Amino acid sequence: MNTFSRTTLIVLVLSLLAQCDGYEFPKPPYPTVATNAVTNISASGATLQGTILAVNDEPIIDHGFVWSFSDFNTIASFKGSLGATEGAGPFSFDLAAGLFADSTYYVKAYVSTKTYTTYGTVVSFRSQGSNAPHIESFSPSEGTPGDTVVIKGNYFTTVTKYVRVKFGSFDAQVVRSDEHTVVCIVPKDIPDPTAVITVAVTDKTGTSPTPFKLRFLALDSFSPTVGTFGDVITLQGGNFNTDPSKNIVTFGDKVATVVEGTATTLKVIVPTTVRTKENKLTVINGVQKSAFNESFTITAPIISALSTVSDYTGAIVEITGDNFNPDKTGDLVRVLSQKTVGSYRDVEVVSATRTTLSFRIPSELGYRSFKVELKVAEQSAFSQQTFTLKDAWLLIGVLAESDLRYGVTGFTLNGKGYQGLGNPNNEKQISEFDAANNSWTQIAAIPGIPRTAPVSFAVGNLGYVGLGGDKDFYAYSPQTDSWTSIATFPQLPAVPGAQPLPAGASAGGKGYVATFTPHDNFLEYDPQTDAWTKKAELPASSSLGWTFTIQDQLYVALPTKLYQYDATNDTWIEKTGTSISAAYTIGYTLNDKGYIRGSENIYEYNPTTDAWRIIPDNKHAPSGPIPFVIDGRLYLGSTMQGDLWEFDPAFE
């Protein structure tokens, strides 16, 4: 650069500087503050100094100092607030508490508006300590562990973590603190009746002028000691909280409602959540917890009567009595079979009060007559009355062999039912049904091959089973639980499971088999001679047929025909027929009437009127039915569905 250029540049710079000399920079919107040197440093504290340099746009809402053990930017361990102020000028803060001796502190002045907080520069000083805390008073002057105590005095600190409070030798939780107040919680486990309160700040401690008096929870007695849900129980003792809601009373682990409270008496309501007979009463007051030595006993329930002793499944029955749990979940109701010892069913409780309870009779109960058990708080009451279901049909259980098999046979002998065989059946199993106990017992397996769609009948004290894949026949004796081979059936049996299926029956002390084939379709077995005899052929053949015996008279039904067999003359008498739709089913007799179970209907024949009645029914064992008639009741099971029903005509 030449001399002319350098000279020109200098002139330009000087010209610009001359123009800026009269420029006024804009005023900042925030206030400014300076931190001054700390003064009056002594064993009683120090005085922090600062100056507000400018207020600027917004009013000052707070000013003061922050300080710490280390140099910082804006985060401090301690703060001393002097509040709002007006105008610029010096200010100070006497730091008389909370300083450790021989420690270096770093301090900054600050000033705040609604929008800004600004700080002065950091100034450090070496502390010589500060005043010891001074306790002037505390409130309340007595209480129990867990109570809140407010301590008043001087030379405390706003930094709670540097405040330590003790009741005697036990540390208390400090909730909050400032220069003149400390709020703390009375510690638990204090063994003595009084305790001196001390407040320590940094390395100095202040002591209360009088000790704090401890009130310990005391339990004397309660009455009554026996009662039921909703009863009011009075607890006597000492140092209860006079605010009822501050006392927690439990029966075992169940919380009771406290309705009244004084320092010496509590009144509580026995909770409906109690489930045990004996219950320890415990009182909790703050952190204190104490239990009575004696237990409270729930009174046993009493059943006075049932609202009815006969109704249908699904009906609601009311129990009247006393000491029921108004919370229905605390009442267990069972119906106890009067037929099978130990058989019961838990039922739905619909509603409950102390003196009344309603329950619903369940479906598929399994028995007709029962008594009621009500269990409350581990104690039971039983109805004196016996309840009887009015339902004509009752689902009482399942067949012994209920694994979806077909071609099963069955017969009734000496008040017992017998059912078994069919396909599949690798064990050649037959079981005995005891209606009195609603139970099944496996009997000896039948000899020979496994059988599908065999024929069976009963004569005297023996049951007879045969065919179903072979010509052999066997007699079963319940007395010896054994099978004996009898005369072989004269004809080749039908293919197992193929139609027409033969049907067996008995009348006049003899057994009969109808094959429903075109010829030689009716044979008689005489147990006295152990011989089969061909009898008069059925007037018609059919792919389907059924038998039943009424008053020792044998009837054979075809899909549209009905015949009565005259054993004396070996002839057939035609009776009124009806249109029957019932494949793979069986006939039976009940109360001097004949029945055929169809898939959608039950066909009933009345020999007195020589007439049929069709009963719509697709629910009760419609597929693969096996009937037993015992003590005037029908037991009808489904080999395809497995269910076993009882039909009592007395309730029809």
C-alpha positions as CSV (number, residue, x, y, z in Angstrom):
1,M,0.0,0.0,0.0
2,N,1.4,3.5,-0.9
3,T,1.5,6.5,1.3
4,F,-1.6,8.1,-0.2
5,S,-3.7,5.1,0.5
6,R,-2.6,4.7,4.1
7,T,-3.3,8.4,4.7
8,T,-6.8,8.1,3.2
9,L,-7.7,5.1,5.5
10,I,-6.6,6.9,8.6
11,V,-8.7,9.9,7.7
12,L,-11.8,7.7,7.2
13,V,-11.3,5.9,10.6
14,L,-10.9,9.2,12.4
15,S,-14.0,10.5,10.7
16,L,-16.1,7.6,11.8
17,L,-14.8,7.8,15.4
18,A,-15.7,11.4,15.5
19,Q,-19.3,10.6,14.4
20,C,-19.6,7.8,17.2
21,D,-18.5,10.1,19.9
22,G,-22.0,11.6,20.3
23,Y,-23.9,8.2,20.0
24,E,-26.0,7.0,23.1
25,F,-26.2,3.2,23.4
26,P,-29.7,1.7,24.3
27,K,-30.6,1.0,28.0
28,P,-31.0,-2.8,28.8
29,P,-34.5,-3.9,29.9
30,Y,-33.2,-5.9,32.9
31,P,-31.9,-4.5,36.2
32,T,-28.2,-4.6,37.1
33,V,-26.6,-5.4,40.4
34,A,-23.1,-5.5,42.0
35,T,-21.8,-7.8,44.7
36,N,-19.7,-5.8,47.3
37,A,-17.2,-7.1,49.8
38,V,-18.5,-9.0,52.8
39,T,-18.2,-7.1,56.1
40,N,-18.6,-7.8,59.9
41,I,-17.1,-11.3,59.6
42,S,-17.1,-12.8,63.2
43,A,-18.0,-15.8,65.2
44,S,-21.6,-14.6,65.1
45,G,-21.8,-14.5,61.3
46,A,-21.2,-12.0,58.5
47,T,-22.9,-9.1,56.6
48,L,-23.4,-9.6,52.9
49,Q,-23.3,-6.3,50.8
50,G,-24.7,-5.4,47.4
51,T,-25.8,-2.5,45.3
52,I,-28.6,-2.2,42.8
53,L,-27.0,-0.3,39.9
54,A,-30.1,0.3,37.7
55,V,-33.8,-0.7,37.9
56,N,-34.6,-0.2,34.2
57,D,-38.0,-1.3,32.7
58,E,-39.7,-3.6,35.3
59,P,-40.3,-3.3,39.1
60,I,-38.1,-5.3,41.3
61,I,-40.0,-8.1,43.0
62,D,-37.1,-9.7,44.9
63,H,-33.5,-9.1,45.8
64,G,-30.9,-10.6,48.1
65,F,-27.9,-13.0,48.0
66,V,-27.1,-16.6,47.1
67,W,-24.0,-18.3,48.5
68,S,-22.3,-21.7,48.3
69,F,-19.2,-23.6,49.3
70,S,-17.7,-23.3,45.8
71,D,-17.6,-20.9,42.9
72,F,-20.8,-21.1,40.8
73,N,-22.6,-19.5,37.9
74,T,-26.3,-19.3,39.0
75,I,-26.8,-22.4,41.1
76,A,-26.4,-21.9,44.9
77,S,-26.7,-24.0,48.0
78,F,-28.1,-21.1,50.2
79,K,-30.3,-18.1,49.6
80,G,-31.2,-15.1,51.6
81,S,-34.2,-13.1,50.2
82,L,-34.9,-9.5,51.1
83,G,-38.1,-9.2,49.0
84,A,-39.3,-6.4,46.7
85,T,-37.6,-3.0,46.7
86,E,-37.8,0.3,44.8
87,G,-35.0,2.3,43.2
88,A,-31.3,1.7,43.0
89,G,-28.9,1.8,45.9
90,P,-27.0,-0.4,48.4
91,F,-28.5,-3.3,50.4
92,S,-27.2,-5.8,52.9
93,F,-28.1,-9.2,54.6
94,D,-27.0,-10.2,58.1
95,L,-26.0,-13.9,57.8
96,A,-26.2,-14.9,61.5
97,A,-26.9,-18.7,61.2
98,G,-25.8,-21.7,59.1
99,L,-22.1,-20.9,58.6
100,F,-19.4,-23.3,59.3
101,A,-16.3,-21.9,60.9
102,D,-13.1,-21.8,58.9
103,S,-14.9,-22.4,55.7
104,T,-14.7,-20.4,52.5
105,Y,-18.0,-19.2,51.0
106,Y,-18.8,-17.7,47.6
107,V,-21.6,-15.1,47.4
108,K,-23.4,-13.2,44.7
109,A,-26.0,-10.5,45.0
110,Y,-29.1,-10.9,42.8
111,V,-32.2,-8.9,41.7
112,S,-35.4,-10.2,40.1
113,T,-38.2,-8.8,38.1
114,K,-41.2,-10.6,36.6
115,T,-39.1,-11.4,33.5
116,Y,-35.4,-11.3,34.6
117,T,-33.1,-12.4,37.4
118,T,-29.6,-10.9,37.2
119,Y,-26.5,-11.5,39.4
120,G,-23.5,-9.6,40.5
121,T,-20.0,-10.9,40.4
122,V,-18.8,-13.6,42.8
123,V,-17.2,-12.5,46.0
124,S,-15.6,-14.9,48.5
125,F,-15.0,-14.7,52.2
126,R,-13.6,-16.8,55.0
127,S,-16.2,-17.6,57.7
128,Q,-15.5,-17.6,61.4
129,G,-18.9,-19.4,62.1
130,S,-22.3,-18.1,63.1
131,N,-24.8,-18.1,66.0
132,A,-26.1,-21.3,67.5
133,P,-29.8,-22.2,66.9
134,H,-32.1,-20.9,69.6
135,I,-35.4,-22.7,70.4
136,E,-38.0,-20.4,71.9
137,S,-41.0,-22.8,71.8
138,F,-42.6,-25.8,70.2
139,S,-46.1,-26.9,69.5
140,P,-47.8,-29.1,70.5
141,S,-46.0,-29.6,73.8
142,E,-47.0,-33.2,74.0
143,G,-48.1,-35.9,71.6
144,T,-47.5,-39.4,70.2
145,P,-44.9,-40.7,67.7
146,G,-45.8,-39.7,64.2
147,D,-47.3,-36.3,65.3
148,T,-46.1,-33.1,63.6
149,V,-44.3,-30.6,65.8
150,V,-43.6,-27.0,64.9
151,I,-40.4,-25.5,66.5
152,K,-40.1,-21.7,66.7
153,G,-36.9,-19.8,67.4
154,N,-33.9,-18.1,65.7
155,Y,-30.8,-18.9,63.7
156,F,-32.3,-21.8,61.8
157,T,-31.7,-22.1,58.1
158,T,-33.8,-22.4,54.9
159,V,-31.7,-25.4,53.8
160,T,-33.5,-28.4,55.3
161,K,-30.7,-30.8,54.7
162,Y,-28.4,-28.9,57.1
163,V,-31.0,-29.0,59.9
164,R,-30.9,-32.0,62.3
165,V,-33.6,-32.4,64.9
166,K,-33.6,-35.0,67.8
167,F,-36.0,-36.0,70.4
168,G,-33.7,-37.3,73.0
169,S,-31.3,-39.5,71.1
170,F,-33.8,-40.3,68.3
171,D,-33.6,-38.5,65.0
172,A,-36.7,-36.8,63.7
173,Q,-37.8,-36.3,60.1
174,V,-37.4,-32.6,59.1
175,V,-40.3,-31.6,56.8
176,R,-39.3,-28.0,56.1
177,S,-37.4,-25.1,57.7
178,D,-36.6,-21.4,57.4
179,E,-34.7,-18.9,59.6
180,H,-37.3,-19.0,62.4
181,T,-39.3,-22.2,62.0
182,V,-38.6,-26.0,61.8
183,V,-41.4,-28.5,61.1
184,C,-40.6,-32.1,62.1
185,I,-42.2,-35.5,62.9
186,V,-42.0,-37.1,66.3
187,P,-39.9,-40.2,65.8
188,K,-41.1,-43.7,66.8
189,D,-39.6,-46.1,69.3
190,I,-39.0,-43.3,72.0
191,P,-39.0,-45.4,75.2
192,D,-39.2,-42.5,77.7
193,P,-42.2,-40.4,78.7
194,T,-40.3,-37.1,78.0
195,A,-37.6,-36.1,75.5
196,V,-35.6,-32.9,75.1
197,I,-35.7,-31.5,71.6
198,T,-32.4,-30.3,70.0
199,V,-31.9,-28.5,66.7
200,A,-28.5,-28.6,65.1
201,V,-27.5,-26.3,62.3
202,T,-24.0,-26.7,60.8
203,D,-21.8,-27.4,63.8
204,K,-23.9,-25.7,66.5
205,T,-26.9,-27.0,68.5
206,G,-29.8,-25.4,70.3
207,T,-31.8,-27.1,73.1
208,S,-35.5,-26.8,74.0
209,P,-36.2,-25.0,77.3
210,T,-38.7,-27.8,78.3
211,P,-38.9,-31.4,77.2
212,F,-41.6,-32.8,74.9
213,K,-44.0,-35.1,76.6
214,L,-44.8,-38.4,75.0
215,R,-48.3,-39.9,75.0
216,F,-48.3,-43.6,74.5
217,L,-51.2,-45.6,73.0
218,A,-52.9,-47.6,75.8
219,L,-55.5,-50.3,75.3
220,D,-57.7,-51.4,78.3
221,S,-60.8,-53.3,77.1
222,F,-63.5,-53.4,74.5
223,S,-67.2,-54.4,74.7
224,P,-69.1,-56.4,73.6
225,T,-66.5,-59.1,72.9
226,V,-69.0,-61.1,70.9
227,G,-71.2,-59.7,68.1
228,T,-72.0,-59.6,64.4
229,F,-71.5,-57.4,61.4
230,G,-72.6,-53.8,61.8
231,D,-72.5,-53.9,65.6
232,V,-70.9,-50.9,67.4
233,I,-68.0,-51.9,69.6
234,T,-66.6,-49.5,72.3
235,L,-62.8,-49.5,72.9
236,Q,-61.5,-48.2,76.1
237,G,-57.9,-47.0,76.5
238,G,-55.7,-43.9,76.5
239,N,-54.1,-41.5,74.1
240,F,-56.4,-42.1,71.2
241,N,-56.6,-39.3,68.6
242,T,-59.6,-37.2,69.2
243,D,-60.1,-36.9,65.5
244,P,-61.9,-40.3,64.8
245,S,-60.5,-40.4,61.2
246,K,-56.9,-40.4,62.6
247,N,-57.4,-43.7,64.4
248,I,-57.2,-46.9,62.4
249,V,-58.9,-49.9,64.0
250,T,-58.7,-53.4,62.4
251,F,-60.4,-56.7,63.0
252,G,-57.7,-59.0,62.0
253,D,-56.5,-57.4,58.7
254,K,-59.9,-55.8,58.0
255,V,-60.3,-52.0,58.6
256,A,-63.3,-50.9,60.6
257,T,-65.1,-47.6,60.5
258,V,-64.4,-45.4,63.5
259,V,-67.6,-43.4,64.2
260,E,-66.7,-41.6,67.5
261,G,-63.5,-40.8,69.2
262,T,-62.1,-39.2,72.4
263,A,-58.7,-39.5,74.0
264,T,-60.0,-42.5,76.0
265,T,-62.8,-44.0,74.0
266,L,-63.3,-45.2,70.4
267,K,-66.5,-46.5,68.9
268,V,-66.1,-48.7,65.8
269,I,-68.4,-50.7,63.5
270,V,-67.7,-54.4,62.9
271,P,-66.8,-54.5,59.2
272,T,-68.6,-56.8,56.8
273,T,-65.2,-57.7,55.2
274,V,-64.4,-59.9,58.2
275,R,-64.3,-63.6,57.2
276,T,-63.0,-65.3,60.3
277,K,-64.6,-66.3,63.6
278,E,-61.9,-64.9,65.9
279,N,-60.4,-61.5,65.2
280,K,-57.7,-59.6,66.9
281,L,-58.5,-55.9,67.4
282,T,-55.6,-53.5,66.6
283,V,-55.5,-49.8,67.0
284,I,-53.1,-47.7,65.0
285,N,-52.4,-44.0,66.0
286,G,-49.7,-42.4,63.9
287,V,-46.8,-44.8,64.0
288,Q,-48.0,-46.4,67.2
289,K,-49.7,-49.8,66.9
290,S,-51.2,-51.9,69.7
291,A,-53.5,-54.9,69.9
292,F,-55.9,-56.2,72.5
293,N,-55.0,-59.5,74.1
294,E,-58.6,-60.8,73.7
295,S,-60.2,-61.5,70.3
296,F,-63.5,-60.4,69.1
297,T,-65.8,-63.3,68.2
298,I,-68.3,-63.2,65.3
299,T,-71.6,-64.7,66.3
300,A,-72.6,-67.9,64.4
301,P,-75.4,-67.5,61.9
302,I,-78.9,-68.9,62.6
303,I,-81.4,-70.2,60.0
304,S,-85.0,-69.8,61.1
305,A,-86.8,-70.8,58.0
306,L,-86.9,-71.1,54.2
307,S,-89.4,-69.0,52.3
308,T,-90.6,-72.1,50.4
309,V,-89.7,-75.8,50.6
310,S,-90.6,-76.6,46.9
311,D,-89.9,-74.7,43.7
312,Y,-88.3,-75.0,40.3
313,T,-84.7,-74.7,39.0
314,G,-83.7,-71.0,38.8
315,A,-86.2,-69.9,41.5
316,I,-85.0,-67.5,44.2
317,V,-85.4,-68.8,47.8
318,E,-85.1,-66.5,50.8
319,I,-83.6,-67.6,54.1
320,T,-84.6,-65.8,57.3
321,G,-82.6,-65.9,60.5
322,D,-79.9,-63.8,62.1
323,N,-76.2,-62.9,62.0
324,F,-75.9,-63.1,58.2
325,N,-73.3,-60.9,56.5
326,P,-74.9,-58.0,54.7
327,D,-72.0,-58.2,52.3
328,K,-73.2,-61.2,50.2
329,T,-69.7,-62.1,49.3
330,G,-69.2,-63.1,52.9
331,D,-72.0,-65.6,52.9
332,L,-71.4,-69.1,51.5
333,V,-74.6,-71.0,50.7
334,R,-74.5,-74.7,49.9
335,V,-77.3,-77.1,49.1
336,L,-76.7,-80.5,50.5
337,S,-78.0,-83.6,48.8
338,Q,-80.3,-85.7,50.9
339,K,-79.7,-88.6,48.6
340,T,-75.9,-88.8,48.4
341,V,-73.9,-88.3,51.6
342,G,-71.2,-85.6,51.1
343,S,-72.6,-84.3,47.8
344,Y,-73.2,-80.5,47.8
345,R,-73.2,-77.5,45.5
346,D,-72.2,-73.9,46.2
347,V,-75.0,-71.6,44.9
348,E,-75.3,-68.0,43.9
349,V,-76.2,-65.6,46.7
350,V,-78.5,-62.9,45.2
351,S,-78.8,-60.5,48.2
352,A,-78.2,-60.4,51.9
353,T,-79.0,-58.4,55.0
354,R,-78.3,-59.3,58.6
355,T,-81.6,-61.2,58.9
356,T,-82.5,-62.3,55.3
357,L,-80.6,-63.9,52.5
358,S,-81.7,-64.9,49.0
359,F,-80.1,-67.5,46.8
360,R,-80.9,-68.9,43.4
361,I,-81.5,-72.7,42.8
362,P,-78.9,-73.7,40.3
363,S,-79.5,-75.6,37.1
364,E,-78.1,-79.1,36.7
365,L,-78.1,-79.6,40.4
366,G,-77.9,-83.4,40.3
367,Y,-80.4,-84.2,43.1
368,R,-84.0,-83.4,43.9
369,S,-84.0,-82.9,47.7
370,F,-81.6,-80.9,49.7
371,K,-81.0,-79.0,52.9
372,V,-79.4,-75.6,53.0
373,E,-76.1,-74.8,54.7
374,L,-75.1,-71.2,55.4
375,K,-71.5,-70.5,56.3
376,V,-70.5,-67.2,57.7
377,A,-67.1,-66.4,59.3
378,E,-66.1,-70.0,59.4
379,Q,-69.4,-71.1,61.2
380,S,-72.2,-73.0,59.6
381,A,-76.0,-73.1,60.2
382,F,-78.3,-75.7,58.6
383,S,-81.9,-75.6,57.6
384,Q,-84.3,-77.9,59.4
385,Q,-86.5,-77.9,56.4
386,T,-85.8,-80.1,53.4
387,F,-86.2,-78.5,50.0
388,T,-87.6,-80.4,47.0
389,L,-87.3,-79.4,43.4
390,K,-90.5,-79.4,41.3
391,D,-88.7,-80.0,38.0
392,A,-89.9,-83.2,36.4
393,W,-86.6,-83.6,34.7
394,L,-83.3,-83.3,36.5
395,L,-79.8,-83.6,35.1
396,I,-78.2,-85.8,37.8
397,G,-74.9,-86.7,36.2
398,V,-73.3,-88.7,33.4
399,L,-73.4,-92.2,32.1
400,A,-70.6,-94.5,33.2
401,E,-69.4,-94.8,29.6
402,S,-70.0,-91.3,28.1
403,D,-67.4,-91.2,25.4
404,L,-69.6,-90.7,22.4
405,R,-70.3,-94.3,21.6
406,Y,-73.1,-95.9,19.7
407,G,-74.7,-99.3,19.8
408,V,-74.8,-99.4,23.6
409,T,-77.2,-101.7,25.5
410,G,-78.8,-101.5,28.9
411,F,-81.3,-103.2,31.2
412,T,-82.9,-102.8,34.6
413,L,-82.5,-105.5,37.2
414,N,-83.4,-105.6,40.9
415,G,-83.6,-101.9,41.3
416,K,-80.3,-101.2,39.5
417,G,-79.5,-100.1,36.0
418,Y,-76.9,-101.7,33.7
419,Q,-75.3,-100.0,30.7
420,G,-72.3,-100.7,28.5
421,L,-70.7,-102.2,25.4
422,G,-71.1,-100.5,22.0
423,N,-68.5,-99.1,19.7
424,P,-65.8,-98.4,20.6
425,N,-65.3,-100.6,23.6
426,N,-62.0,-102.5,23.8
427,E,-62.7,-103.6,27.4
428,K,-66.2,-105.0,26.8
429,Q,-67.2,-102.9,29.7
430,I,-70.6,-102.9,31.5
431,S,-71.4,-100.7,34.6
432,E,-74.0,-100.8,37.3
433,F,-76.0,-97.7,38.3
434,D,-77.2,-97.2,41.9
435,A,-80.0,-94.6,41.8
436,A,-80.1,-94.4,45.6
437,N,-76.5,-93.0,45.7
438,N,-76.3,-91.7,42.1
439,S,-73.2,-93.8,41.5
440,W,-71.7,-96.2,39.0
441,T,-69.8,-99.4,39.7
442,Q,-67.9,-101.4,37.0
443,I,-69.0,-105.1,36.9
444,A,-67.2,-108.1,35.5
445,A,-66.5,-107.9,31.7
446,I,-68.8,-110.0,29.5
447,P,-67.1,-112.9,27.8
448,G,-66.7,-113.2,24.1
449,I,-66.1,-110.5,21.5
450,P,-66.6,-106.8,21.9
451,R,-70.2,-106.1,20.9
452,T,-72.0,-103.3,19.0
453,A,-75.8,-103.0,19.2
454,P,-76.3,-106.2,21.3
455,V,-79.6,-107.3,22.7
456,S,-80.4,-107.4,26.4
457,F,-83.3,-108.2,28.7
458,A,-83.9,-109.2,32.4
459,V,-85.8,-112.2,33.7
460,G,-86.0,-112.9,37.4
461,N,-82.7,-112.1,39.1
462,L,-80.6,-112.4,36.0
463,G,-79.7,-110.0,33.1
464,Y,-79.2,-111.4,29.6
465,V,-76.9,-110.0,26.9
466,G,-76.0,-111.4,23.5
467,L,-75.6,-110.9,19.8
468,G,-74.0,-107.6,18.7
469,G,-71.6,-109.4,16.4
470,D,-71.9,-113.1,17.4
471,K,-74.6,-115.7,18.2
472,D,-73.5,-116.3,21.8
473,F,-75.6,-115.2,24.8
474,Y,-74.7,-114.8,28.5
475,A,-76.6,-114.4,31.8
476,Y,-75.3,-112.0,34.5
477,S,-75.8,-112.6,38.2
478,P,-75.4,-109.5,40.4
479,Q,-75.1,-111.7,43.5
480,T,-71.9,-113.3,42.2
481,D,-70.8,-110.6,39.7
482,S,-70.3,-113.3,37.1
483,W,-71.4,-114.3,33.6
484,T,-72.7,-117.7,32.5
485,S,-73.0,-118.9,28.9
486,I,-76.6,-119.9,27.9
487,A,-78.0,-121.4,24.7
488,T,-76.7,-119.9,21.5
489,F,-79.1,-117.8,19.5
490,P,-80.5,-119.9,16.6
491,Q,-79.9,-117.3,13.9
492,L,-76.9,-115.6,12.5
493,P,-77.0,-112.0,13.9
494,A,-77.2,-109.0,11.8
495,V,-74.0,-107.1,10.9
496,P,-73.1,-105.0,14.0
497,G,-74.7,-101.5,13.6
498,A,-76.6,-102.4,10.5
499,Q,-80.4,-102.0,10.3
500,P,-82.7,-103.5,11.3
501,L,-81.3,-103.7,14.8
502,P,-82.8,-106.5,17.0
503,A,-84.6,-105.5,20.2
504,G,-85.0,-107.5,23.4
505,A,-87.7,-107.6,26.1
506,S,-89.2,-109.8,28.7
507,A,-92.7,-110.8,29.8
508,G,-94.2,-113.7,31.7
509,G,-90.8,-114.9,33.0
510,K,-89.3,-115.3,29.5
511,G,-87.1,-113.3,27.3
512,Y,-87.8,-112.3,23.7
513,V,-85.9,-111.0,20.7
514,A,-87.5,-109.3,17.7
515,T,-85.2,-109.2,14.7
516,F,-87.6,-107.3,12.4
517,T,-86.4,-109.3,9.5
518,P,-89.0,-110.7,6.9
519,H,-89.0,-114.2,8.4
520,D,-88.4,-116.0,11.7
521,N,-88.3,-112.6,13.2
522,F,-89.5,-113.3,16.8
523,L,-87.9,-115.7,19.2
524,E,-88.5,-116.7,22.8
525,Y,-86.0,-117.7,25.5
526,D,-87.1,-119.9,28.4
527,P,-84.6,-119.7,31.3
528,Q,-86.1,-122.9,32.8
529,T,-85.1,-125.0,29.8
530,D,-82.3,-122.8,28.5
531,A,-83.8,-123.0,25.0
532,W,-84.7,-120.6,22.2
533,T,-88.0,-121.1,20.4
534,K,-89.3,-119.5,17.2
535,K,-92.6,-117.8,17.8
536,A,-95.3,-116.4,15.6
537,E,-93.8,-114.0,13.1
538,L,-94.5,-110.3,13.4
539,P,-97.2,-109.4,10.9
540,A,-94.8,-106.9,9.3
541,S,-91.1,-106.4,8.9
542,S,-89.3,-103.1,9.2
543,S,-85.9,-101.5,9.2
544,L,-86.7,-100.1,12.7
545,G,-88.6,-101.4,15.7
546,W,-89.0,-101.0,19.4
547,T,-90.3,-103.0,22.4
548,F,-91.8,-102.3,25.7
549,T,-93.7,-104.3,28.3
550,I,-96.8,-103.1,30.1
551,Q,-98.3,-105.1,32.9
552,D,-96.4,-108.2,31.7
553,Q,-97.8,-107.7,28.2
554,L,-95.2,-107.4,25.4
555,Y,-95.6,-104.7,22.7
556,V,-93.6,-104.3,19.5
557,A,-93.8,-100.9,17.7
558,L,-92.9,-100.3,14.1
559,P,-92.7,-96.8,12.5
560,T,-96.4,-96.8,11.8
561,K,-97.7,-100.0,13.5
562,L,-98.1,-101.4,17.0
563,Y,-98.6,-105.0,18.0
564,Q,-99.4,-106.7,21.3
565,Y,-98.1,-110.3,21.7
566,D,-100.5,-112.9,23.1
567,A,-98.1,-115.4,24.6
568,T,-101.0,-117.8,25.5
569,N,-102.1,-118.2,21.9
570,D,-98.8,-117.3,20.3
571,T,-100.5,-114.6,18.2
572,W,-100.2,-110.9,17.5
573,I,-103.0,-108.3,18.2
574,E,-102.7,-105.1,16.2
575,K,-103.2,-101.9,18.2
576,T,-103.3,-98.3,17.2
577,G,-100.1,-97.2,15.7
578,T,-98.6,-93.8,15.1
579,S,-95.9,-92.2,12.9
580,I,-92.7,-92.6,14.8
581,S,-89.3,-91.0,13.9
582,A,-86.7,-92.5,16.1
583,A,-83.6,-94.2,14.7
584,Y,-81.0,-95.9,17.0
585,T,-83.2,-95.6,20.0
586,I,-85.1,-97.8,22.5
587,G,-88.5,-98.3,24.1
588,Y,-89.3,-98.4,27.8
589,T,-92.2,-98.5,30.3
590,L,-93.1,-96.1,33.0
591,N,-96.3,-96.1,35.1
592,D,-98.1,-98.6,32.9
593,K,-97.4,-96.7,29.7
594,G,-95.1,-97.4,26.9
595,Y,-92.5,-94.9,25.6
596,I,-90.2,-94.5,22.6
597,R,-87.5,-91.8,22.8
598,G,-87.2,-90.0,19.5
599,S,-84.7,-87.3,18.4
600,E,-87.3,-84.5,18.6
601,N,-90.3,-86.1,20.4
602,I,-91.1,-88.7,23.1
603,Y,-93.9,-91.0,22.0
604,E,-96.2,-92.2,24.8
605,Y,-98.7,-95.1,24.4
606,N,-101.6,-95.6,26.8
607,P,-102.9,-99.2,26.7
608,T,-106.1,-98.2,28.5
609,T,-107.2,-95.8,25.8
610,D,-105.2,-97.5,23.0
611,A,-103.9,-94.0,22.1
612,W,-100.6,-92.2,21.5
613,R,-99.5,-88.9,22.8
614,I,-96.6,-87.0,21.2
615,I,-94.5,-85.0,23.7
616,P,-92.1,-82.5,22.0
617,D,-88.7,-82.9,23.6
618,N,-85.2,-82.5,22.0
619,K,-83.3,-81.9,25.3
620,H,-83.4,-85.0,27.4
621,A,-81.1,-87.7,26.0
622,P,-82.4,-87.5,22.4
623,S,-79.5,-89.5,20.9
624,G,-78.4,-92.9,21.9
625,P,-80.8,-93.1,24.9
626,I,-80.5,-95.8,27.6
627,P,-83.4,-96.0,30.0
628,F,-83.7,-97.5,33.5
629,V,-86.9,-97.4,35.5
630,I,-86.2,-97.6,39.2
631,D,-88.7,-96.9,42.0
632,G,-91.2,-95.3,39.7
633,R,-88.7,-92.9,38.2
634,L,-87.1,-92.9,34.8
635,Y,-83.3,-92.5,34.5
636,L,-82.5,-91.7,30.9
637,G,-79.0,-91.3,29.6
638,S,-77.5,-90.3,26.3
639,T,-74.7,-92.5,25.0
640,M,-73.8,-89.8,22.4
641,Q,-73.9,-86.8,24.8
642,G,-73.1,-88.6,28.1
643,D,-75.7,-86.9,30.2
644,L,-78.0,-88.7,32.6
645,W,-81.4,-87.4,33.5
646,E,-84.0,-88.3,36.2
647,F,-87.7,-88.0,35.3
648,D,-90.1,-88.1,38.2
649,P,-93.7,-88.3,36.9
650,A,-95.0,-87.1,40.3
651,F,-93.8,-83.6,39.3
652,E,-95.0,-83.7,35.7
